Amino acid sequence: MFEQSTRVFKTCLLWLVLSCFIIIGVPGGAKAETEQTDGLPPVSIGIVAENKPYSFIEGRSVNGFSIDLLREIASKSGLEFDFRIGSWPEIYSAFQRGELDAIDGISYESQRARSILFTAPYHVRETVLMHDVDRPVGKIDTLSDLKNLRVGVVEDIYYRNLLTENGITPQTYSSLADLVRALAFDWVDIIIGPRLTLEFSANEAGFRFLEVTGKAPLGRLALEDLRLGVSRSNPDLYERLKAGLEAIPEQRKAELLRRWQEFGGASLAQPPDFRLTSKQRGYLNDLGPVRVGLMRDYAPFSFKDGGKLQGLTVDVLDRLADLTGLQVIPVAGQWSELFAMLKSGQIDVLANMSKNQAREVFTRFTEPYHSIPNVAFTLDETLEFNGLESLRGYTIALGSDIYYEDQVVRILGNDARVFSTQEAMFQALSRGDVDAVLAALPNGNFWIRELQIPGVHIAGELKLNGQSGEDLRFGVTRPEAPLADILNQALSAISATEMRTIENRWLGASFNRNLRQTGEIELSLGEKEWLEQRHSALTYCIDNDWLPLEGLDSSGHHVGLSAEVLRLFTERSGIQFNRVPTRSWPEALEAAQSRTCDLLSLAMKTPERSRYLDFTEPYVQVPNIVLGRIEAPFIESVAELREKPVGVVQGYAFLELLRNRYPALQLHEVSDEKEGLRLLQEGKLAGYVTTLATASYHMQDMGLADLKVIGRIPADWSLSVAVRNDQPVLLGILQKLVDSITPSERSELEGYWRNIHIEQSVDYSIIWQILAVVALIAALLIYWNRKLGVLNRELAEANETLARLSVTDDLTQLGNRSYFDQEFRKGFQWCQRHETGYAIAMVDADLFKQINDTYGHEAGDRCLIKLAEIMRGHFRRETDRLSRFGGEEFVICTSYQDRNDVINRLDSFRRALEQTPIPFNDHEIHLTVSIGLATDIPSPDDTPAEFLRLADQALYAAKENGRNRLEVRAVKE
């Protein structure tokens, strides 16, 4: 009773405040800004408060779809609006009394039309049914189809009586946001409400698995027209509003609607090109590889599947690395382990981290990249969670070091049980060891499916200090504070469309479909209707000369990987894809921009293209390479080609990306792959950027044997279906089709570019010419054999030299990172097969930055050369592998029979370096190293990454314990 009285009091207080707003209006921040008002006074217009996403107050300004539309009208008509907000009864009464010039969101009624002039509808609010795609309700055609379902509606809704009259007793909720949560938490089977508001609320809460399943069977009550209304006594104002509304193009209205329907109000404008300052680039170069902690059991945000880290957070991190060029070393572990590593400085960044005051002491946080609700999962149907106090007397499981741990333990005391892993919490729930588990909704749903726990339901949502939802951010150690600013800058450069695509992949129905891998699709009612209007036919464009990925055969037919993908899509959906002929790739892009074609079958996302295209998740990734002549040296980075001519095909995605990331490159645009390869062979280009697939195809086709791969571009070609962005429903359809591609089908598709076959053709008209010169060829055969013998010997020597240089660090003459990658796994697997001890030591020069800052980089190079020289002297055995890992970090890998022998050799090397002064000019520099060693006999279940991670941890322990020391770890301790 007390809670009910309090709620009534708060409601009255809210309406009192809103009534004041009607009298005084919203502060200036809510007024529509226009360049001119023709000297007219501001137009007072009534707006419904708390009507997301149509109109609502956020801070000191009014926002929403209707507000955006009114601002467009203001700019077209020269009017200025003074927004007055309140409940619908309040603003309608004020309008009738003549206190307001106009009213927003009013529906046409013949009785109202006697005193009100109505504009045409600017939006028709459709009442729809929404369900959870993992708990589909089937087809709903009539109200009787709802009788056996738990139906949710907002309280006092105008069609409630209609439901009751048809034998439906709905469960009611105080707001549409609560209604959406009830569906997500499985408290109801289906909900009824306005489409735009339901989709907005679901997307805002991260419930991508909730979808509209069809129109509500409410007859004429299912549609509500939203218009602007003006008193009949003010026809001049009506005409100006009408003209302003009519001046807004339909495409612009659709864009504004899409902004709120799919992106929660985020701007659809492409963020400005991401560029690092020279200072930031220098900082990242000095920083080297960054260790990022990622939870191994926090699906769908970060989790290991088949030994690979994946998830929403991993995708966001990959995008940040792509934008910034940051080198990331993922460190997978449990939350409590990673949290301790961040505090001790063993990792530089921790993902999936929520911000609180205690953590800010040692962490710089980025802005949040996602927000998720935390809920109580239980098998007890009688348990109701209405705040932590309501859980007293129950045994509650929660994760160790989670941001709400202190508050839960303080209130529940010994009833709170802390677990180190997510899986263990839900196993305890399934055994009945705990009554409820507090966890993030998506993560909890994952473990319930994974462990197949029947009968779990959600008792309620965890809200702390009146706030629901947990913010996910990247936490950066304080010493690397500039990195947090760079990550923030990169996060803001990820467009709303791209972030939505990532979220849909992991939080939408597609994530669960990927788990099931059925190869089937399920289109929504709206998607089916849209396709029917198009007669289930779509137009597309291709790159005519990009085989084996896509192109035209001799008969002018579309062939290649993308042709096979479209064939699969047609089989799966019945959609007919009709190619629009174009002469070149730039012309295909122009056709997409002019909407001549609905989609590009194979395209990579760039900021420029994102202005007019949306992109599905990539369905194929192809290595991105740099080609050079046979005698060209191998390169570690494309930046080594600065000030040299580098070719790339006109209009290709990496032309735009290379210009942004490597402004010093002299990029030369070529018309097609063949021209680029020809110019490279002639020595007119120092390098040519292309894909491994197309380069292999054309080099084989053209018979080019004097070109080779000299380097890799850090980011591969991630190729998607690109669709026109003025038809939002099209992206959803194509994304579902991409999601339907099964793993076996993906493997087959890879064969299109991995297994290259060139169809040879013969021109019989020149056979007689060949026969005419056969005699001459025979005469020259002996000469050429001798000549080729000499050339082959020279080529073999050159190849041997190139092979050695490709895996050698120029400065220290130790192995480079490529050498390490190749030898590390090979040595590990040999020890695995022979059940022999394997050791990996990470060596890091102590306080090396101080040496560079004090004596200069030349002195630093001298120190690294001496370090490598002494290391070689102590590790000469056949099984020893030495490499420079990056910067001042080195790695030693070896096998052993006696572990102590490795320890003694490492310590001997460390002492020898410490006792060797390094002369530089008139100074003697003393250099020391810290060493982290990981050893054990690898079992069949062990991985090289586990050994490397443990050696890395041991290295940080050596640093923490005073430097110039060796720390040893056994993997299976």
Buried (B, 14 or more C-beta within 10 A) or exposed (E): EEEEEEEEEEEEEEBEEBBEBBEEBBEEEBBBEBEEBEEBEBBBBBBBBEBBBBBBBEEEBBBBBBBBBBBBBBBBBBBBBBBBBBBBEBBBBBBBEEBBBBBBBBBBEEEBEEEBBBBEBBBEBBBBBBBBBBEBBEEBEEBEBBEEBBBBBBEEBEBBEBBEEEEBEBBBBEBBBBBBBBBBBBBBBBBBBBBBBBBBBBBBBBBBBBBBBBBBBBEEEBBBBBBBBBBEEBEEBBEBBBEBBEEBEEEEBBBBBBBBBBBBBBEBEBBEEBEBEEEBBEBBEEBBBBBBBBBBBBBBBBBBEEEEBBBBBBBBBBBBBBBBBBBBBBBBBBBBBBBBBBBBBBBBBBBBBBBBEEBEEBBBBBEBBBBBBBBBBBBEEEBEBEEBEBBEEBBBBBBBBBBBBEBBBEBBEEBBBBBBBBBBBBBBBBEEEBBBBBBBBBBBBBBBEBEEBEEBBBBBBBBBEEEBBBBBBBBBBEEBEBBBBBBBBBBEBBBBBBBBBBBBBBBBBBBBBBBEBEBEBEBBBBBEEBBEEBEEEBBBBBBBBBBBBBBBEEEEEBBBBBBBBBEBBBEBBEBEBEBBEBEBBBBBBBBBBEEBBBBBBBBBBBBBBBEBBBBBBBBBEBBBBBBBBBEBEBBBBBBBBEEEBBBBBBBBBBBBBBEBBBEEBEBBBBBBBBBBBBBBBEEEBBBBBBBBBBBBBBBEBBEBEEBBBBBBBEBBBBBBBBBBBBBBBBBBBBBBBBBBBBEEBEEBBBEBBEEBEBEEEEEEEEEEEEEEEEEEEEEEEEEEEEEEEEEEEEBEEEEEEBEEEBBBBEBBBBBBBBBBBBBBBEBBEBBBEEEBBBBBBBBBBBBBEEBBEEBEEEBBBBBBEBBBBBBBEBBEEEBBBBBBBBBBBBBBBBBBEEBEEBBEBBBEBBEEBEEBEBEBEEEEBEBBBBBBBBBBBBEEEBEBBBBBBBBBBBBBBBBEEEBBBBBBBEBEE
